[in-house]
Amino acid sequence: MLDIEAKREELLSKAQHNGTAELLNDLGAVEAMRGEVDPALAYLKAAARIDPDHEDIKANLSVLAARPEAAGETVDRIAGQVAADAMDCSPSYVHDWRRKRLQAVVEHFGAGWFAGARVLELGAGHGELGAMLLALGADVTFSDAGPERLATIAERYPDVPAARLIAHDVEDLWPFERRYDLVLNMDLVHRVQHWQRSIAGALRCADRLVLESVVCDSDDPDVILHGPATMHGPATMDGDAESAAAGCRPSAAAVEVLIRSLGFRFTRISDNRCNAGPLRYDWPVTGTGTWQPELRRMWFVQRP
C-alpha cells in the first residue's frame, strides 16, 4: 500500500532540488490522493511549491481554486455530513450560515489549499467549522475555553489527536507556540474584552487569518462598545448572554486599524454571500453607535 505522506515528501524534496517538470505529474497525483481534491488543482498547487513566483502558475491556480461550482459542491457535501454528525439544536438558519461562511473560505483559498494545511480554530465551540476543514484534509487544532466543548469534539471526531484539542480562554495570554498556515477567529471578538489580544496573537503565529464578528454601527475607529450597558437586541445567536454581556463590539474601522497596525492587509466581506436568516454582512453603516447581533463583518487577513 502506498504511503502517501512519505511519497509526497520524497517527490517534493526531489522537485524542489531539481526543479524538473517531470516530477510535477507524480507530485500532483499524490497531492490529489492525499486531499481528495481535483487533480488539476493539485498539480498546480505542486507547481506553485516549486516556483511560487511564476505568474502563469499563480494565475491558473487562482482561477481553478476559486471555481464557485466546485467549491459549492464540496461545501454542501461536507456541511451536510457535519450537520448530521452534530445534531445540534441551533435555529434552522445557523446550519445555512455555517455552510455559507465555509463556502466563502473555500472559494477564497481553494479546496485543494487545505490538504495538509495547519489550521488553528479559536473558540471552536463544538467543532463544526473545523470538522468541515478536516474533511478537506486540513490538520486542525481545536481551541476552546470550555472543556466540555472539547470533550464533545473528541467524541464526535475520534480521529482528532488529543494534542489537537487545546483548552484556552482568549482572554488569557497567547499560549500557542506552533506556527499555523491559517487561524480562524470567528464569532468570537464580540464575546471577549481582550479582542485585540486574540487577533494579534493569531497574526504572530500565522500569515493568514479569517476573522468574523459582530461589530457596532459606526465608521469611527475609536468606537468600541463594552459590556451590558450597550446591549441592543438579543444577547447572541446561541443565547450565551453572559459572554455577550462581558464582551466588546468594536467598529469595523477599529478592527481594520488594528490589522493594518500589525502590518497585514485584508479583504472584507460586505456583500450578501454569507447572509443567513437574520444575519447580515451587507448592511450599510449609519453611525447610530449601537449594535445588533445580526450585523456582522468578515475579513480575510494576510501578510503582504
MARKE-740224 format. One record per atom (N, C-alpha, C): x, y, z; residue in one letter. Coordinates in steps of 0.05 Angstrom, whole numbers, padded with zeros to 5 digits, always signed. Layout:
N
XYZA...
end
This chain:
304
+00017-00024+00000M+00000+00000+00000M+00018+00025+00000M+00011+00044-00017L+00027+00068-00020L+00025+00085+00005L+00048+00092+00017D+00050+00111+00039D+00049+00139+00027D+00025+00151+00026I+00022+00177+00012I+00039+00199+00023I+00040+00200+00050E+00056+00222+00062E+00085+00219+00056E+00096+00195+00057A+00124+00190+00052A+00130+00196+00022A+00113+00187+00004K+00117+00192-00024K+00116+00222-00031K+00097+00236-00018R+00095+00265-00022R+00121+00279-00014R+00131+00272+00010E+00156+00285+00019E+00179+00278+00000E+00180+00254-00009E+00202+00246-00027E+00201+00262-00053E+00177+00263-00065L+00174+00278-00090L+00178+00307-00087L+00168+00318-00065L+00171+00347-00060L+00200+00354-00057L+00215+00338-00043S+00244+00343-00039S+00258+00342-00066S+00252+00322-00082K+00265+00320-00109K+00258+00343-00127K+00233+00351-00126A+00224+00372-00144A+00236+00399-00136A+00238+00404-00110Q+00249+00429-00101Q+00279+00431-00106Q+00293+00408-00105H+00321+00408-00110H+00328+00409-00140H+00312+00394-00156N+00318+00391-00184N+00302+00410-00202N+00278+00418-00193G+00262+00436-00208G+00252+00424-00234G+00250+00398-00236T+00243+00385-00261T+00212+00382-00263T+00203+00390-00287A+00174+00389-00291A+00163+00361-00291A+00180+00341-00297E+00171+00313-00299E+00160+00303-00272E+00170+00314-00250L+00162+00305-00224L+00134+00316-00217L+00126+00337-00231L+00101+00350-00223L+00076+00332-00226L+00076+00317-00247N+00053+00299-00250N+00050+00280-00227N+00072+00268-00218D+00071+00249-00196D+00064+00264-00170D+00076+00287-00166L+00071+00302-00142L+00042+00312-00141L+00032+00320-00164G+00004+00329-00165G-00015+00306-00159G-00009+00283-00170A-00026+00260-00165A-00026+00252-00136A-00003+00253-00123V-00001+00246-00095V-00016+00266-00078V-00014+00292-00085E-00029+00313-00071E-00059+00307-00074E-00067+00299-00097A-00095+00294-00102A-00105+00271-00085A-00090+00249-00084M-00097+00226-00067M-00098+00234-00038M-00079+00251-00030R-00076+00259-00002R-00100+00275+00008R-00109+00293-00009G-00131+00311-00001G-00157+00306-00015G-00158+00286-00033E-00182+00280-00049E-00192+00305-00063E-00173+00320-00075V-00180+00345-00089V-00178+00340-00119V-00187+00360-00134D-00185+00359-00163D-00156+00356-00172D-00149+00336-00189P-00121+00332-00196P-00108+00356-00209P-00123+00371-00226A-00112+00394-00238A-00104+00415-00218A-00121+00418-00197L-00115+00437-00176L-00090+00427-00160L-00089+00401-00155A-00066+00390-00141A-00040+00394-00156A-00041+00390-00183Y-00018+00394-00200Y-00007+00423-00197Y-00026+00442-00200L-00017+00470-00198L-00007+00477-00171L-00020+00465-00150K-00010+00470-00123K+00018+00460-00120K+00024+00437-00131A+00051+00426-00130A+00070+00444-00146A+00062+00453-00169A+00079+00471-00185A+00085+00497-00170A+00065+00507-00156A+00069+00532-00141A+00089+00528-00118A+00092+00504-00108R+00111+00499-00087R+00140+00502-00098R+00143+00494-00123I+00170+00494-00135I+00177+00522-00146I+00157+00536-00157D+00162+00562-00169D+00140+00581-00160D+00140+00590-00135P+00118+00606-00124P+00114+00633-00137P+00134+00643-00151D+00132+00669-00164D+00125+00668-00193D+00119+00644-00204H+00113+00642-00232H+00085+00653-00237H+00083+00674-00253E+00057+00688-00257E+00036+00670-00269E+00043+00654-00289D+00023+00637-00301D+00012+00616-00282D+00030+00605-00266I+00021+00585-00246I+00002+00598-00226I+00010+00622-00216K-00007+00635-00197K-00034+00642-00208K-00034+00651-00233A-00060+00659-00246A-00078+00635-00250A-00066+00613-00260N-00083+00589-00264N-00092+00577-00238N-00075+00577-00218L-00082+00567-00192L-00105+00583-00180L-00104+00609-00184S-00126+00626-00173S-00152+00620-00187S-00151+00616-00213V-00176+00611-00228V-00188+00584-00220V-00171+00563-00219L-00181+00536-00212L-00191+00535-00183L-00176+00547-00165A-00183+00545-00137A-00209+00560-00130A-00216+00580-00146A-00238+00597-00140A-00264+00589-00154A-00264+00566-00168R-00288+00558-00182R-00312+00555-00163R-00332+00572-00165P-00353+00571-00146P-00369+00545-00147P-00372+00533-00171E-00389+00509-00172E-00375+00486-00159E-00348+00484-00161A-00334+00462-00148A-00334+00467-00118A-00329+00491-00110A-00329+00497-00081A-00357+00492-00069A-00378+00499-00084G-00405+00496-00074G-00411+00467-00069G-00404+00450-00089E-00409+00421-00086E-00394+00409-00062E-00369+00417-00059T-00353+00407-00037T-00364+00415-00011T-00372+00441-00009V-00382+00451+00016V-00408+00438+00024V-00426+00436+00004D-00452+00424+00010D-00449+00395+00021D-00431+00380+00008R-00427+00352+00017R-00416+00352+00046R-00396+00368+00051I-00383+00367+00077I-00401+00379+00099I-00413+00401+00093A-00431+00414+00112A-00454+00396+00119A-00465+00382+00100G-00487+00364+00105G-00479+00341+00124G-00455+00330+00120Q-00445+00309+00137Q-00440+00318+00165Q-00428+00342+00167V-00422+00353+00194V-00448+00359+00209V-00468+00370+00195A-00494+00375+00207A-00506+00349+00218A-00504+00328+00202A-00515+00302+00211A-00500+00292+00236A-00474+00296+00236D-00458+00287+00259D-00465+00303+00284D-00469+00330+00281A-00472+00348+00303A-00499+00345+00317A-00520+00344+00300M-00548+00342+00310M-00553+00362+00333M-00545+00387+00329D-00548+00407+00350D-00576+00419+00348D-00582+00436+00368C-00609+00448+00370C-00609+00477+00361C-00590+00485+00345S-00589+00513+00336S-00613+00519+00318S-00619+00545+00316P-00640+00553+00297P-00634+00543+00269P-00654+00539+00253S-00650+00527+00227S-00631+00542+00209S-00630+00569+00212Y-00613+00584+00194Y-00584+00582+00201Y-00577+00572+00225V-00549+00571+00234V-00533+00551+00216V-00545+00529+00209H-00532+00510+00191H-00526+00523+00164H-00545+00538+00154D-00541+00552+00129D-00519+00573+00131D-00518+00586+00154W-00497+00606+00159W-00470+00594+00160W-00467+00571+00174R-00441+00557+00175R-00433+00549+00146R-00452+00538+00131R-00445+00529+00104R-00436+00552+00087R-00450+00575+00089K-00443+00598+00072K-00416+00610+00080K-00410+00611+00106R-00384+00620+00114R-00362+00602+00104R-00366+00575+00107L-00346+00556+00097L-00343+00559+00067L-00364+00563+00052Q-00362+00565+00023Q-00345+00590+00017Q-00349+00612+00031A-00333+00636+00026A-00304+00631+00031A-00298+00615+00052V-00270+00609+00059V-00258+00591+00038V-00273+00570+00029V-00263+00552+00009V-00259+00566-00018V-00277+00583-00025E-00274+00598-00050E-00250+00616-00049E-00244+00627-00025H-00222+00646-00023H-00195+00632-00026H-00192+00609-00013F-00166+00595-00013F-00165+00573-00035F-00188+00561-00042G-00189+00538-00059G-00189+00513-00042G-00206+00493-00050A-00209+00469-00034A-00183+00454-00031A-00166+00454-00052G-00141+00440-00051G-00121+00452-00032G-00124+00477-00026W-00105+00491-00008W-00104+00478+00019W-00127+00467+00028F-00129+00457+00056F-00116+00430+00060F-00109+00416+00039A-00097+00389+00042A-00070+00393+00056A-00068+00384+00081G-00043+00386+00096G-00039+00413+00109G-00056+00433+00105A-00053+00459+00117A-00057+00457+00148A-00040+00471+00163R-00043+00472+00192R-00062+00495+00199R-00084+00488+00211V-00105+00507+00217V-00111+00507+00247V-00112+00531+00259L-00120+00534+00287L-00147+00548+00288L-00166+00535+00302E-00192+00548+00305E-00195+00557+00334E-00197+00583+00338L-00201+00595+00364L-00231+00594+00371L-00238+00590+00396G-00266+00589+00403G-00282+00569+00387G-00271+00544+00385A-00282+00525+00366A-00310+00515+00373A-00319+00520+00398G-00345+00510+00406G-00346+00480+00404G-00365+00469+00389H-00368+00440+00385H-00355+00431+00360H-00339+00448+00347G-00321+00439+00326G-00333+00436+00298G-00357+00447+00293E-00369+00443+00267E-00353+00454+00244E-00343+00479+00247L-00328+00491+00225L-00301+00477+00221L-00287+00472+00242G-00261+00457+00240G-00265+00430+00228G-00287+00417+00234A-00292+00390+00223A-00296+00391+00193A-00308+00412+00183M-00310+00416+00154M-00283+00418+00141M-00264+00432+00154L-00238+00434+00143L-00222+00408+00146L-00227+00393+00167L-00215+00366+00169L-00223+00349+00145L-00248+00352+00136A-00257+00336+00113A-00243+00344+00087A-00231+00368+00087L-00216+00377+00064L-00186+00370+00066L-00179+00356+00088G-00152+00347+00091G-00134+00364+00108G-00146+00384+00122A-00130+00402+00139A-00122+00388+00165A-00100+00397+00176D-00091+00388+00203D-00101+00410+00222D-00124+00404+00235V-00138+00425+00250V-00132+00422+00280V-00125+00444+00293T-00124+00445+00322T-00148+00460+00332T-00163+00448+00350F-00187+00460+00361F-00181+00472+00388F-00188+00497+00392S-00183+00510+00418S-00209+00522+00428S-00214+00518+00454D-00238+00530+00466D-00233+00532+00496D-00247+00551+00509A-00245+00554+00538A-00260+00533+00553A-00280+00520+00540G-00297+00501+00554G-00288+00473+00551G-00279+00460+00572P-00270+00432+00570P-00293+00413+00560P-00318+00420+00567E-00340+00403+00558E-00343+00404+00528E-00337+00427+00516R-00338+00430+00487R-00316+00414+00473R-00292+00415+00485L-00270+00399+00474L-00277+00369+00476L-00290+00362+00498A-00298+00333+00501A-00318+00325+00480A-00336+00344+00473T-00355+00338+00451T-00341+00334+00425T-00321+00351+00419I-00306+00348+00394I-00292+00321+00394I-00280+00314+00416A-00266+00288+00417A-00285+00265+00413A-00309+00267+00423E-00329+00246+00419E-00339+00245+00390E-00344+00268+00379R-00355+00269+00351R-00334+00261+00331R-00309+00269+00335Y-00288+00266+00315Y-00264+00251+00328Y-00267+00225+00333P-00247+00210+00348P-00220+00208+00334P-00218+00214+00309D-00192+00214+00295D-00175+00238+00301D-00186+00258+00314V-00171+00282+00321V-00153+00275+00345V-00126+00278+00343P-00108+00271+00365P-00114+00289+00389P-00109+00279+00413A-00113+00295+00437A-00096+00320+00437A-00072+00319+00424A-00055+00342+00423A-00067+00365+00406A-00087+00359+00391R-00100+00379+00374R-00125+00390+00388R-00129+00384+00413L-00151+00395+00429L-00139+00410+00452L-00141+00437+00451I-00126+00454+00470I-00146+00472+00484I-00146+00470+00511A-00162+00488+00527A-00149+00515+00529A-00162+00536+00520H-00151+00563+00520H-00174+00583+00521H-00172+00602+00540D-00191+00624+00541D-00177+00648+00527D-00190+00659+00507V-00177+00680+00491V-00173+00706+00508V-00185+00707+00532E-00179+00730+00549E-00151+00727+00561E-00139+00703+00560D-00113+00698+00572D-00091+00704+00552D-00066+00703+00561L-00043+00708+00544L-00042+00685+00523L-00031+00692+00499W-00029+00673+00477W-00011+00650+00484W-00021+00625+00483P-00004+00602+00492P+00008+00586+00469P+00001+00592+00444F+00008+00574+00422F+00035+00580+00412F+00053+00560+00411E+00080+00564+00401E+00083+00554+00372E+00065+00537+00363R+00067+00526+00336R+00060+00547+00316R+00071+00545+00292R+00063+00563+00270R+00041+00549+00254R+00022+00565+00245Y-00001+00554+00230Y-00002+00568+00203Y-00014+00553+00184D-00019+00565+00158D-00043+00584+00158D-00061+00579+00177L-00086+00594+00178L-00097+00593+00206L-00107+00616+00217V-00121+00617+00242V-00150+00626+00236V-00169+00612+00248L-00197+00621+00247L-00205+00634+00273L-00214+00659+00271N-00225+00673+00294N-00253+00683+00286N-00273+00666+00291M-00299+00671+00280M-00320+00670+00302M-00338+00691+00302D-00359+00693+00322D-00348+00694+00350D-00326+00708+00353L-00311+00708+00379L-00305+00735+00389L-00296+00754+00372V-00287+00780+00381V-00307+00794+00400V-00333+00793+00392H-00353+00807+00408H-00360+00794+00434H-00348+00770+00440R-00354+00756+00464R-00333+00761+00486R-00311+00776+00480V-00289+00778+00498V-00282+00808+00502V-00267+00813+00524Q-00257+00840+00529Q-00231+00845+00514Q-00213+00826+00514H-00186+00829+00503H-00186+00820+00473H-00203+00831+00457W-00206+00822+00430W-00181+00827+00413W-00166+00849+00420Q-00142+00854+00405Q-00121+00832+00409Q-00121+00821+00433R-00101+00801+00440R-00103+00776+00422R-00128+00767+00418S-00131+00743+00402S-00124+00748+00373S-00129+00772+00363I-00122+00779+00335I-00092+00781+00332I-00079+00796+00351A-00050+00800+00349A-00036+00773+00353A-00045+00756+00371G-00032+00730+00375G-00034+00713+00350G-00057+00714+00337A-00060+00698+00312A-00041+00707+00291A-00038+00733+00288L-00021+00744+00267L+00009+00742+00273L+00016+00735+00298R+00044+00729+00304R+00051+00700+00296R+00031+00682+00296C+00038+00654+00291C+00028+00644+00264C+00016+00662+00248A+00006+00653+00222A+00007+00677+00202A+00008+00670+00177D+00008+00691+00156D-00021+00697+00146D-00040+00681+00155R-00068+00684+00145R-00087+00681+00169R-00108+00697+00168L-00128+00697+00189L-00155+00701+00175L-00175+00685+00183V-00203+00690+00176V-00216+00701+00201V-00226+00725+00200L-00237+00739+00223L-00266+00746+00218L-00284+00740+00237E-00312+00745+00233E-00324+00753+00260E-00341+00774+00260S-00351+00783+00286S-00376+00801+00282S-00391+00803+00304V-00410+00825+00306V-00393+00851+00309V-00402+00872+00297V-00389+00898+00300V-00411+00919+00305V-00402+00942+00316C-00422+00963+00321C-00426+00980+00297C-00448+00995+00297D-00456+01012+00274D-00442+01039+00276D-00416+01039+00267S-00400+01064+00267S-00377+01060+00248S-00369+01082+00235D-00344+01081+00219D-00322+01096+00233D-00324+01100+00259D-00304+01114+00275D-00286+01092+00287D-00260+01093+00281P-00242+01072+00292P-00238+01074+00322P-00247+01095+00335D-00244+01097+00364D-00269+01087+00379D-00289+01079+00364V-00314+01069+00377V-00312+01039+00382V-00312+01032+00408I-00312+01004+00417I-00332+01003+00440I-00354+00988+00436L-00375+00986+00456L-00368+00964+00476L-00373+00968+00501H-00366+00949+00522H-00391+00942+00539H-00392+00917+00547G-00410+00909+00569G-00440+00911+00564G-00455+00903+00584P-00484+00901+00580P-00498+00928+00576P-00486+00950+00585A-00499+00976+00583A-00504+00984+00554A-00488+00973+00536T-00490+00980+00507T-00506+00959+00492T-00516+00939+00505M-00530+00918+00491M-00555+00928+00477M-00559+00920+00452H-00582+00928+00437H-00591+00904+00421H-00614+00893+00427G-00622+00868+00414G-00616+00844+00432G-00622+00820+00424P-00617+00796+00440P-00588+00792+00445P-00582+00775+00465A-00554+00772+00473A-00536+00762+00451A-00540+00738+00442T-00525+00727+00420T-00542+00707+00405T-00533+00697+00383M-00549+00678+00368M-00554+00653+00384M-00535+00644+00400D-00539+00619+00415D-00548+00624+00443D-00555+00648+00450G-00566+00654+00476G-00545+00655+00498G-00519+00658+00491D-00498+00659+00511D-00497+00688+00522D-00515+00695+00539A-00518+00723+00548A-00494+00732+00564A-00482+00713+00580E-00460+00721+00597E-00436+00730+00581E-00429+00714+00560S-00405+00722+00544S-00411+00747+00528S-00436+00750+00518A-00442+00774+00503A-00441+00798+00520A-00452+00796+00545A-00452+00819+00563A-00424+00828+00571A-00405+00809+00572A-00378+00816+00580A-00360+00824+00557A-00370+00823+00533G-00353+00827+00510G-00351+00855+00500G-00339+00857+00476C-00335+00883+00463C-00348+00882+00435C-00357+00905+00426R-00367+00907+00398R-00352+00930+00385R-00328+00925+00374P-00314+00946+00361P-00327+00953+00335P-00322+00977+00325S-00330+00983+00298S-00312+00968+00278S-00322+00963+00254A-00305+00950+00234A-00280+00967+00229A-00282+00993+00231A-00259+01011+00227A-00238+01006+00249A-00246+01001+00274A-00227+00995+00295A-00212+00969+00290A-00226+00949+00280V-00214+00923+00274V-00193+00927+00251V-00200+00943+00231E-00183+00946+00208E-00158+00963+00215E-00161+00982+00233V-00138+00997+00242V-00118+00979+00256V-00128+00961+00272L-00111+00942+00286L-00097+00924+00266L-00111+00913+00247I-00099+00896+00227I-00076+00910+00212I-00082+00935+00203R-00061+00950+00189R-00037+00956+00207R-00042+00962+00232S-00020+00968+00250S-00001+00945+00254S-00011+00921+00250L+00005+00897+00254L+00019+00889+00227L+00016+00905+00207G+00030+00901+00182G+00016+00882+00162G-00010+00878+00166F-00024+00859+00148F-00044+00874+00131F-00052+00861+00109R-00073+00872+00092R-00097+00854+00094R-00119+00863+00083F-00144+00847+00086F-00163+00853+00063F-00181+00835+00059T-00205+00839+00043T-00229+00834+00061T-00250+00850+00057R-00273+00849+00075R-00297+00838+00059R-00312+00820+00072I-00337+00812+00060I-00359+00831+00070I-00370+00847+00052S-00391+00865+00060S-00414+00863+00039S-00415+00839+00026D-00437+00833+00008D-00455+00812+00021D-00473+00801+00006N-00494+00784+00018N-00487+00754+00017N-00463+00746+00009R-00458+00718+00005R-00460+00701+00030R-00455+00713+00053C-00457+00699+00079C-00482+00705+00094C-00500+00720+00083N-00525+00726+00097N-00541+00700+00101N-00553+00698+00125A-00569+00674+00131A-00589+00682+00153A-00615+00676+00148G-00635+00684+00167G-00633+00713+00173G-00632+00721+00199P-00629+00749+00205P-00601+00760+00204P-00581+00743+00199L-00553+00752+00200L-00546+00766+00174L-00533+00789+00176R-00527+00805+00153R-00498+00815+00153R-00486+00814+00129Y-00459+00825+00125Y-00460+00848+00105Y-00482+00853+00092D-00484+00874+00072D-00499+00899+00081D-00500+00903+00107W-00515+00926+00118W-00498+00952+00116W-00511+00974+00112P-00497+00999+00110P-00492+01011+00137P-00469+01023+00141V-00463+01037+00167V-00479+01063+00167V-00494+01067+00189T-00510+01092+00191T-00500+01109+00214T-00481+01099+00230G-00470+01115+00251G-00487+01119+00276G-00503+01099+00283T-00520+01101+00306T-00504+01096+00332T-00481+01083+00330G-00465+01078+00354G-00477+01055+00371G-00496+01040+00360T-00507+01017+00374T-00498+00991+00361T-00507+00969+00371W-00501+00943+00359W-00524+00925+00359W-00525+00907+00341Q-00544+00885+00340Q-00530+00860+00333Q-00537+00837+00345P-00522+00812+00339P-00525+00803+00311P-00544+00814+00296E-00548+00806+00268E-00529+00820+00249E-00516+00842+00258L-00500+00858+00240L-00470+00850+00243L-00459+00839+00222R-00433+00826+00225R-00415+00835+00202R-00389+00830+00205R-00369+00833+00184R-00350+00809+00184R-00337+00804+00161M-00318+00782+00159M-00295+00791+00141M-00271+00783+00150W-00246+00792+00136W-00228+00768+00130W-00215+00769+00107F-00192+00752+00101F-00167+00769+00104F-00151+00761+00123V-00127+00776+00131V-00102+00761+00122V-00083+00775+00110Q-00059+00761+00101Q-00035+00779+00103Q-00012+00767+00109R+00013+00782+00109R+00020+00790+00081R+00029+00814+00076P+00035+00823+00048P+00058+00806+00037P
end
